[in-house]
Amino acid sequence: MNIVFLALILFAYYNLWFLIATVKSRNDLVDLAWGPAFFISGWSAYLLSGHSTTSLLVNLLVTFWGLRLFYHIQKRIRGSKEDHRYGEMKKNWQRVKLNSYFKVFLFQMFLVLIIGSPVFYISFKRPEFNLLMILGVSIWLFGFVFEAVADYQLRKFLRSKNKKGIMKKGLWSISRHPNYFGEVVQWWGIFIVSLLSGAPLWLAVSPFLITFLILKVSGVPLLEERLKEREGYLEYVENTPVFLPFIGKKGSF
């Protein structure tokens, strides 16, 4: 019953974002909804159940991640046109609003329910914190810093005169997508905390799904497609791992 209540909260949340996006004619506003969706549903689960140190800590971690991501994305899209990915989707749809509602907004709601499942488990089960969980928290912290630094370095590059080239300094010299790598690491850290709280192994669907989406669907492939026409891209690809820093696969994705 608790998960049904969370689904209803997210349903209302995404309907609100759909209305805003419809008024603004910008489906890319769904990217802004992504981070807050997790901490809103996470804190809802926390309030629905008894509290524990572990659930409090995990929800704080997810909130830090969600707020930072929201801030980063709103700075990126402010004053810009709609992201080309969403524009291409609209070109292939006859009923734009209907498709946008189900294939963009409600689909993202479904993803939040799956990926956020370790957070919900911890909130509902209220496990007590133990020292082994420091492992998962440490992994999350590593991923958080990695993603934040990568985003900062990219933002600084995009403000420079060479923004039409390839960013290949700092963390971008050891991975072509260090920000995505950091995000994936954070969700594996959350899963490890839940696993050490007694969660079933099937909750690994959460980090596996976010890893799959970033590597194969909406993250790396789309960005690589956009960058391949830029000067210096082929050299960058041949010398820089696509995802895992230092040891990842080099060459075209």
C-alpha positions, 0 to 999 in steps of 0.5 A: 500500500505504501508504494501505491501512495508513493506512485500517486505522489509521483503521478501528481508531481509529473502531471504538474510538470507536464502542465508546465512543459505544455505551457512552455512548449518544452518537453526538456523540462522533464530533465528538471523534474528528475532529481527532485522526483527522487527526494520528494518520493524518498522523503514521502516514504520516510514520513510514511514509516517510522524513522531510522538513522539509516533512512535519514542518512540515505534521504539526505544523500539523495536530496544533496544529489537531486538539488545539485542536479536540479541546479546544474540542469536549470543553469544549462537550459535557462535562456536556451532553446528546447533540447534537440533530443525532445525536438526530434521526438516531436517530429516523429509523433502525430499526437505530440501532447499525448505522446509527450504525456505517456512517453516522456513524463509518465515513463520517467515516473515509472523509472523513478519508482524502479531506480528509487526502490533501494531508497524506499526499501530503507525508508520502509524497513527502517534498518539501524545503521552499522559500520559496514554501511560506511562502504556504500556511503563512501562509494556514494560520496566518491560518485557525488564529488566525481560528478560535481567536479566533472559538471563544474569543469564542463560548465567552465569549458562551455563558457570559454572561447573553445566551447565548440571543440572537445572538452578533454581536460581534468576528469574529462581526460580520463573518461569521456563521460565522467559526470555520467560515471559519477551518477552511476557510482552514486546509485551503486553506493545507495544500493550497497547501503540497502543491501547491507540493510538486508535488502533482497538482491533483486533491488540491484535492478535499480543501479543496473537500470540507471547504468543501462540507461546512461550507457545504452539509451539516453546518456552516452550514445546521444552525446557521442552522436552530437560530439562526433562532428566536432574537431578533435573528436576522433583523436579524443575517442582513440585516447580516452576511455568512453566511461570507466576512468583509465581502464575503460574501453577506448575507441568509438562507442 
